[in-house]
Amino acid sequence: MRTIYLHVGYHKTATTFMQGSIFPNLENVNFIHPDYIMEDLRKLRLSRLSGYQVDLIRDEFDSFENDRPLLISYEGLSGSPFAPRKVKGQSAILKDLGRVFPKDQYDVHIIVGLREQVDLITSLYVQHVHQGGVMGAGEYIEYCRSNGVLENFHYQNYLKEIEDTFGRDHMYIMIFEDFKKAPAEELQKLLEFMGEAEIPEYKEVKSVRKANKSFGTMQVALGRRMNQLFKTPIHPEGPMALISLPHRNYLPTRYLLQNKLSYGLHHRKYQLPSNLQISLKKQYTQSNYELATQYELDLPREYFMQ
């Protein structure tokens, strides 16, 4: 019976770091980078799958070196906060993962990273502006609420569905805030779950860290206004079409605002307006108490109303 590790996200819980620096260097686990299987991952995230399509996806995954456990890491498997109208819900994705990896053939283990909801939604809103969005923070949150995205962050509901599909003892929960405070300690725990004896040597890719530095307060405000000028998939009403240039994948907004000069002039971490923070905190506090109780988690204090 083949062992499969599925790292399903959530978004903004150090998945880029794991995929770029840690997972490729594992000794006992064969990591398939998402780039090599993106078509299959998108089908799992987006499409209704026939039995024939499920078989094809399974065959593709099985074609990779099979003398070691397989690791698949893709945050889209926990749902998508960026294009909710085009994707399946969390339950449907989990159901299809169960079809691709049936219990009688695979020993499946799920890795899921959690992050305090207000902080996560703040980061997602900044990403919305990165991608060319023009919504204000309140408008963005209402958009997510209307599309059911905010429901995805009642973590105990999602974990219960993972438990029902793959079993409670087949699930590893990583708390993002704990990872930030003690990365080596939390990495060691995660890798032990996958049968790795120690953290592999790796080089931190500094250019990736710079590229991923979030907009601050000033950059978000200016970015929203500048994004109004450009026609993009997320803002098709813009008057100016983008011109694609070689090796230029970012919007002009990001080139102008996401650099040392911009951050040197002004960079204060962006925070949602206080009324939105309070509203979201109220929405998730009871849910987080239930999460901590049901899964015996020592959640940081920021998960609860103070």
Backbone torsions as a table, in degrees:
resi	resn	phi	psi	omega
1	MET	NA	126.4	-175.5
2	ARG	-82.6	138.8	178.6
3	THR	-92.0	132.8	-180.0
4	ILE	-125.0	131.3	170.6
5	TYR	-108.5	123.9	178.4
6	LEU	-112.6	111.0	175.5
7	HIS	-95.7	106.5	-167.4
8	VAL	-101.6	8.1	-176.8
9	GLY	107.8	-150.9	5.3
10	TYR	-69.1	174.6	170.9
11	HIS	-61.0	152.1	173.4
12	LYS	63.0	35.5	177.1
13	THR	-127.3	42.2	175.8
14	ALA	73.4	22.4	-179.7
15	THR	-66.3	-38.7	179.7
16	THR	-61.7	-43.1	177.4
17	PHE	-62.0	-46.3	-179.5
18	MET	-60.3	-47.1	-176.1
19	GLN	-68.7	-30.8	-176.5
20	GLY	-90.2	-32.9	-170.8
21	SER	-115.9	-33.4	-172.2
22	ILE	-101.2	-57.7	-172.0
23	PHE	-59.6	-38.5	-179.3
24	PRO	-66.2	-16.4	-174.7
25	ASN	-103.9	10.9	179.5
26	LEU	-70.7	144.9	-178.0
27	GLU	-89.4	-37.4	-170.3
28	ASN	-104.5	-3.0	-176.9
29	VAL	-127.6	136.6	179.6
30	ASN	-94.4	105.4	-179.1
31	PHE	-87.4	126.6	173.3
32	ILE	-99.2	114.5	179.0
33	HIS	-64.0	140.5	-178.4
34	PRO	-53.7	-30.2	-178.8
35	ASP	-59.3	-30.5	-176.4
36	TYR	-79.8	-18.4	-175.7
37	ILE	-131.0	24.3	-173.1
38	MET	-60.8	-37.0	180.0
39	GLU	-60.9	-43.1	179.4
40	ASP	-69.3	-39.2	178.9
41	LEU	-64.6	-39.3	178.4
42	ARG	-66.6	-36.8	176.2
43	LYS	-62.9	-42.1	177.9
44	LEU	-63.0	-36.5	-177.1
45	ARG	-80.9	-31.9	-168.7
46	LEU	-109.4	-33.8	-161.3
47	SER	-106.5	151.0	164.6
48	ARG	-76.1	127.1	-171.6
49	LEU	-108.4	129.2	172.0
50	SER	-76.6	167.7	176.5
51	GLY	-59.6	-37.3	178.6
52	TYR	-63.8	-42.9	179.2
53	GLN	-65.8	-38.8	176.8
54	VAL	-60.0	-42.9	179.1
55	ASP	-62.6	-40.8	179.6
56	LEU	-64.2	-42.6	178.7
57	ILE	-63.6	-43.3	178.9
58	ARG	-61.3	-43.8	179.6
59	ASP	-61.5	-38.6	179.5
60	GLU	-64.2	-45.9	179.0
61	PHE	-64.3	-38.9	-179.2
62	ASP	-69.1	-17.6	-177.8
63	SER	-74.0	-14.7	178.0
64	PHE	-80.2	155.4	-177.7
65	GLU	-39.2	124.0	-170.9
66	ASN	-116.7	18.3	175.8
67	ASP	-90.4	-0.1	175.6
68	ARG	-131.1	158.9	173.0
69	PRO	-56.4	148.9	-177.4
70	LEU	-101.9	137.9	177.5
71	LEU	-118.6	123.2	175.8
72	ILE	-118.7	125.2	-176.2
73	SER	-127.0	117.1	-178.5
74	TYR	-160.1	112.6	-174.6
75	GLU	-66.5	-19.9	177.3
76	GLY	-64.9	-15.8	178.5
77	LEU	-72.5	-11.7	174.4
78	SER	-95.8	8.3	-177.7
79	GLY	107.4	171.4	-178.0
80	SER	-126.3	120.9	175.7
81	PRO	-85.5	-3.9	-173.8
82	PHE	-98.7	-31.3	-179.6
83	ALA	-136.7	60.9	-171.5
84	PRO	-62.9	-22.8	-178.7
85	ARG	-76.0	-16.3	-173.2
86	LYS	-105.8	-0.3	-172.2
87	VAL	-119.8	163.6	173.4
88	LYS	-78.3	161.1	175.3
89	GLY	-75.9	168.8	-179.6
90	GLN	-57.1	-43.4	-177.1
91	SER	-61.4	-42.7	-178.4
92	ALA	-66.9	-38.0	178.3
93	ILE	-64.9	-45.4	178.6
94	LEU	-60.8	-40.9	179.3
95	LYS	-60.6	-43.0	-179.7
96	ASP	-70.5	-33.5	174.4
97	LEU	-62.4	-38.3	175.7
98	GLY	-65.1	-31.8	176.9
99	ARG	-73.1	-39.1	179.4
100	VAL	-68.3	-37.8	-177.5
101	PHE	-120.3	75.1	-177.8
102	PRO	-65.2	149.3	-173.1
103	LYS	-63.0	-28.0	-177.8
104	ASP	-78.2	-7.3	-179.3
105	GLN	-121.0	-21.6	-173.1
106	TYR	-135.3	144.9	173.1
107	ASP	-103.4	96.8	-170.3
108	VAL	-97.7	132.8	176.7
109	HIS	-123.9	133.0	-176.0
110	ILE	-105.9	132.6	174.1
111	ILE	-112.4	124.1	-178.5
112	VAL	-132.4	131.3	177.3
113	GLY	-102.5	133.7	179.9
114	LEU	-113.6	148.5	178.2
115	ARG	-141.1	141.2	-178.9
116	GLU	-50.5	134.2	-164.9
117	GLN	-64.8	-41.6	-179.0
118	VAL	-63.0	-43.3	178.8
119	ASP	-64.4	-41.1	178.9
120	LEU	-64.4	-47.0	-178.4
121	ILE	-65.9	-35.1	174.6
122	THR	-59.2	-46.9	179.8
123	SER	-63.9	-37.7	178.2
124	LEU	-66.8	-36.6	178.3
125	TYR	-66.2	-42.2	177.0
126	VAL	-61.2	-38.7	176.8
127	GLN	-63.5	-35.3	175.5
128	HIS	-57.2	-43.9	178.3
129	VAL	-69.1	-39.8	175.1
130	HIS	-52.7	-40.2	-174.1
131	GLN	-83.6	2.8	177.7
132	GLY	105.0	9.9	-178.5
133	GLY	-72.4	155.2	-177.3
134	VAL	-124.0	1.6	-177.8
135	MET	-70.0	146.6	166.9
136	GLY	-72.1	166.8	-175.8
137	ALA	-60.2	-46.2	179.8
138	GLY	-62.7	-40.7	179.3
139	GLU	-64.8	-40.6	179.8
140	TYR	-63.8	-43.2	-179.1
141	ILE	-65.9	-38.9	176.7
142	GLU	-66.0	-36.3	175.6
143	TYR	-60.7	-45.5	178.6
144	CYS	-66.3	-36.6	178.8
145	ARG	-65.4	-43.6	-176.6
146	SER	-68.2	-25.9	179.8
147	ASN	-95.1	3.7	177.2
148	GLY	82.5	4.0	-177.7
149	VAL	-65.0	-39.0	-178.2
150	LEU	-63.3	-27.9	177.5
151	GLU	-64.9	-27.8	179.9
152	ASN	-62.9	-18.7	-174.9
153	PHE	-97.1	10.1	164.3
154	HIS	-83.5	86.1	-165.0
155	TYR	-60.5	-34.2	-175.3
156	GLN	-64.1	-29.7	177.7
157	ASN	-66.9	-43.2	180.0
158	TYR	-67.0	-43.5	-179.9
159	LEU	-63.1	-35.7	178.2
160	LYS	-64.5	-37.1	178.5
161	GLU	-69.0	-38.4	174.7
162	ILE	-61.1	-45.5	179.5
163	GLU	-59.0	-44.3	-179.1
164	ASP	-65.8	-31.0	-176.6
165	THR	-85.6	-43.2	-171.9
166	PHE	-119.9	-12.3	179.6
167	GLY	102.4	140.4	-177.0
168	ARG	-63.4	-37.0	-177.8
169	ASP	-77.7	0.6	177.7
170	HIS	-107.3	23.6	-175.3
171	MET	-128.2	132.8	174.8
172	TYR	-116.6	129.0	-178.3
173	ILE	-110.6	121.0	176.2
174	MET	-107.7	127.5	177.5
175	ILE	-93.1	118.9	-173.6
176	PHE	-58.9	-40.8	-178.3
177	GLU	-64.3	-36.8	175.8
178	ASP	-65.9	-38.9	178.5
179	PHE	-63.2	-40.4	179.4
180	LYS	-63.7	-38.3	-177.7
181	LYS	-75.3	-38.2	-176.2
182	ALA	-140.1	72.2	-172.9
183	PRO	-61.1	-41.6	-178.2
184	ALA	-63.9	-44.5	-179.6
185	GLU	-63.2	-44.4	-178.3
186	GLU	-71.8	-35.1	175.8
187	LEU	-63.1	-41.7	-179.8
188	GLN	-60.6	-41.6	178.3
189	LYS	-62.8	-44.6	-179.3
190	LEU	-63.2	-44.7	-176.8
191	LEU	-69.6	-32.7	174.3
192	GLU	-62.7	-35.2	176.3
193	PHE	-60.5	-31.2	-179.4
194	MET	-96.7	7.5	176.4
195	GLY	82.9	18.4	177.4
196	GLU	-95.7	134.8	-174.7
197	ALA	-76.2	-31.7	-175.9
198	GLU	-154.3	165.5	178.1
199	ILE	-70.7	127.9	-179.9
200	PRO	-71.1	156.5	173.6
201	GLU	-68.7	141.1	179.3
202	TYR	-153.4	159.2	175.5
203	LYS	-109.4	128.8	176.9
204	GLU	-73.4	124.9	-178.9
205	VAL	-83.7	100.7	-172.4
206	LYS	-64.6	-33.3	-178.4
207	SER	-65.5	-33.1	177.5
208	VAL	-67.0	-42.0	178.9
209	ARG	-60.9	-43.0	179.6
210	LYS	-64.4	-43.2	-178.1
211	ALA	-64.6	-29.7	-176.2
212	ASN	-91.5	2.1	179.3
213	LYS	-66.1	127.0	-172.4
214	SER	-72.8	154.9	169.5
215	PHE	-58.1	142.9	170.8
216	GLY	-91.5	-168.7	-176.3
217	THR	-58.6	-47.5	-179.3
218	MET	-66.0	-41.9	-176.9
219	GLN	-65.6	-36.1	177.6
220	VAL	-64.9	-45.6	-178.1
221	ALA	-63.1	-46.3	179.7
222	LEU	-70.7	-38.3	-178.3
223	GLY	-60.5	-43.0	178.5
224	ARG	-58.7	-42.8	-179.1
225	ARG	-68.6	-42.3	179.9
226	MET	-67.4	-35.3	-179.8
227	ASN	-63.0	-23.8	178.0
228	GLN	-59.4	-23.1	-174.4
229	LEU	-80.3	-20.9	-167.4
230	PHE	-112.7	141.2	176.0
231	LYS	-87.2	116.5	-179.2
232	THR	-135.9	166.8	177.2
233	PRO	-56.5	-32.7	-178.5
234	ILE	-86.4	-15.8	178.4
235	HIS	-141.7	72.6	-175.2
236	PRO	-69.1	-10.7	-178.6
237	GLU	-82.5	-5.2	-177.4
238	GLY	-59.9	143.9	-175.9
239	PRO	-78.0	-20.9	-174.8
240	MET	-110.8	126.6	176.5
241	ALA	-76.7	144.4	177.1
242	LEU	-78.8	142.9	175.2
243	ILE	-105.2	120.5	-179.3
244	SER	-75.8	130.8	177.5
245	LEU	-118.7	149.8	179.1
246	PRO	-57.4	135.0	177.1
247	HIS	60.8	25.8	178.4
248	ARG	-126.8	93.3	-175.3
249	ASN	-99.3	-10.8	-177.8
250	TYR	-91.7	158.5	172.2
251	LEU	-69.0	154.3	175.5
252	PRO	-53.7	-33.7	178.6
253	THR	-55.3	-44.0	-177.5
254	ARG	-71.1	-37.2	177.9
255	TYR	-64.0	-35.7	-178.8
256	LEU	-79.2	-29.7	-171.0
257	LEU	-111.2	-21.5	-175.3
258	GLN	-103.5	69.9	-178.7
259	ASN	-154.5	172.6	-174.8
260	LYS	-61.5	-39.1	-178.2
261	LEU	-63.9	-47.5	179.9
262	SER	-61.3	-46.8	-178.9
263	TYR	-68.6	-30.7	178.2
264	GLY	-68.1	-34.7	178.6
265	LEU	-69.8	-41.9	-179.6
266	HIS	-167.4	122.9	172.2
267	HIS	-148.8	105.2	171.7
268	ARG	-122.1	133.5	-176.7
269	LYS	-52.9	131.8	-179.7
270	TYR	-72.4	136.6	174.5
271	GLN	-127.7	142.3	172.2
272	LEU	-61.6	151.5	173.2
273	PRO	-52.5	146.0	-172.2
274	SER	-59.6	-36.3	-179.5
275	ASN	-64.8	-35.5	177.3
276	LEU	-70.8	-39.1	177.6
277	GLN	-60.5	-45.2	-179.1
278	ILE	-64.1	-44.0	-179.5
279	SER	-60.7	-45.1	180.0
280	LEU	-68.1	-39.3	179.6
281	LYS	-61.0	-42.6	177.4
282	LYS	-62.1	-37.6	-177.2
283	GLN	-63.9	-34.3	-171.1
284	TYR	-107.8	-11.4	-173.6
285	THR	-59.8	-50.7	-179.4
286	GLN	-62.5	-39.1	177.4
287	SER	-60.1	-38.8	-179.1
288	ASN	-71.7	-33.1	172.9
289	TYR	-60.8	-44.6	178.8
290	GLU	-64.1	-40.7	177.5
291	LEU	-58.5	-48.8	-178.4
292	ALA	-61.9	-39.9	-178.2
293	THR	-71.3	-48.9	-174.6
294	GLN	-65.9	-33.9	-174.8
295	TYR	-115.2	13.3	173.9
296	GLU	51.3	51.1	-178.7
297	LEU	-103.9	136.8	174.9
298	ASP	-92.9	79.0	-175.2
299	LEU	-72.2	143.6	175.5
300	PRO	-60.6	157.0	-174.5
301	ARG	-61.3	-27.3	-176.8
302	GLU	-67.5	-11.2	176.4
303	TYR	-74.8	-6.1	-173.4
304	PHE	-128.3	156.5	174.3
305	MET	-63.5	136.4	-179.8
306	GLN	-93.8	NA	NA
